[in-house]
């Protein structure tokens, strides 16, 4: 169950958008007061349509979220999007509002390592999927150098990508040795 003060954030890719919207609809029905935010690569270029078409989406965070999300949540509840760069949201009159773009982070070394300890064990996820492969994703950077017709990610990042420092990636891979159930990793 969700506790008071909870904000639900769903990070999406193009392929996960439909299920993320279903999750948001179910959460909104069960917990009407919980703010629901969308972000991730899947929202690039469709942020205004998401807020306009889906009442269960209160705001969309475009681009990198580490700084913007901290700024927004630091203002407390109810969420106050006005002036927080990178957000698209619906105002009290139902109008879609789009704040200015937020500049990308200058140095990916500043991105915190994944807080795996805050999540259920890997086995809990694998029991849902039925898979026993122990596959764990490692985020090696951000952006995309391609310009696929079905995807806005490459255009958003101006067909550039940035990688985490090699030592940081090696440390994250090494940390999987102590993660129960982790057997394989893939760079994404």
N, C-alpha and C positions, 0 to 999 in steps of 0.2 A: 504494500500500500504506500501511497505517497503522503508525506508529512507536510504540515503547513510550511510555507516558505519555499516549497519545491518549485523549480523551473525545469521543464523537460526540454532537452536539446537533442535533436536528431540530425546526425551527420549523414548526408546522402550522396550517392552517385546516381547517374542517370538510371541504371537498372534497379536501384533500390528505392527510387522515389515512390512507386505505387504502394509498396508495403509500408514505407514510412508514413504515407498519408493515411493508410488504414489504421496503423498504430495510433497516430495522432487523433483520428476520429474516435477510436475506442477510449483513449485516455480522456478526451474532452467530455465524452458521455459519462464516464465513471467519476471524473474529477473536474467538474466544470470550471473551478477557479484556478487551475494550474496553467500558468502561461506555457505555451508551446512554441519553440523556436526551431527553425530549420537552418542548416548550414551545409558546408561541404561542397565538393566539386559539382554535385548535381543541381545546385541552385543557380549556378552562373547563367545569366541570360533569361531565366524564368522567374526571377524573384518577385516581380510585380504581379505576374499571373497567379503565382501561388497565394499571395496575400489576398488578391482580389477574388479568386475562385473558391478558396477553402477557408471557411470560418474557423476551422480548427488550427490554422496557422496564424499565430499572433505577430510573428516577425521572422524575417529572413536575414541571416548574416552572410553578406557577400565577402569573398576573399578570406584572408587569414583571420581567425577568430580569437587568438589568445588575448590580445590587448583589448579589442572591442568588447568581448564578453565580460572581462573583468571590469571594464568601465561601466557597462550597462548594469551588471549585477551589484556593483558598488553603490548604485543609486537607490537600491532597495526595491521593495514591492509597493504598489503596482509598478511594473516596468515603465520607465520613462525614456523612450527611444529618441526623442527630439534632441538633435545635436550630436548623437553618437555615430560617428562616421562608420559607414559600412552596412548600416541596417536599412531594410525596407520594412515598413510596418503599416498598420491601419490605425487611423486616428479615431477619436470619439465620434466623428460624423460618418465613419465608414469609408473615408477616402484613403487611398493608398499613398503613402508618403515615402520618399526615397532620400535618405541622407547622403551626403557627399561620400565619394570613394575614400577608403582608408589606404594609405600607402602600405605596400608589403613590408614585412619585417626586414630589417637591414641585415641581420645575421642569423642564420638558422641554428647556430650554436646556442642561441638564447632560448630555443624551444626546450621545454622540460621533457625529460625522458618519460615514457609511458608509465602511469601509476597502476601497474598490473595488480598491486595489492588491494586496490579499491574495488576490483571487479570480482565476481564469482570465479571459482576455479575453472580452468579450461575444460575440465571434464563436464561441468554443468552445461556449457554450450554444446559440447560434442554429444551429450545425451539428447539434446533437442534435435540436432541435425542427423543423428544416427551415424555420424562419421567417427572413426577411431584413428584418424591419420595424425592427430596431434599437430596440425598445421597452424602456424602462427605468423601473421603478417608483420613485417618490419617496414615502417615508412622510411624510405631512404632519401626523401626530398620532396620538393613541391614543384608543380608546373607541368608542362607538357610541350614538347617540340612539334607535335603533329597538328594537323588541321582537319580532323575527321568531320564529315558533313553532318553526322548525327550527334555531335558533341560540341559544347561551348568551352570546354576547359582550355584547350590549346589557344583559342582566341583570347580568352580572359587573361592568360599569362603571356600574351604576345608571342606565342610559340617559343617560349624559353622555359628552361627548368633550372632549378637550384638543388643541389644535393646537401645533405648533412655532411659534416666532416667525417672522413673515413674512420678515424678513431672512435667517434661516437657511434657509428653504425656497428663497428666491431664490438664495442662494449654492449650494445643492445642484443646482438646475436649471442654473445657470451653469456649474458644474463639469463637466456632461455635454458641454460643447462640446469638451473635450479628451479625452473617452473614445472610443477607437477603436470604430467600429461603432454608436455611439449616434446615433439619428436622431430619436427621439421619446421623450417622457416622459409619464407619467400620474401624477396624485396619487392616493394610496390612503391 
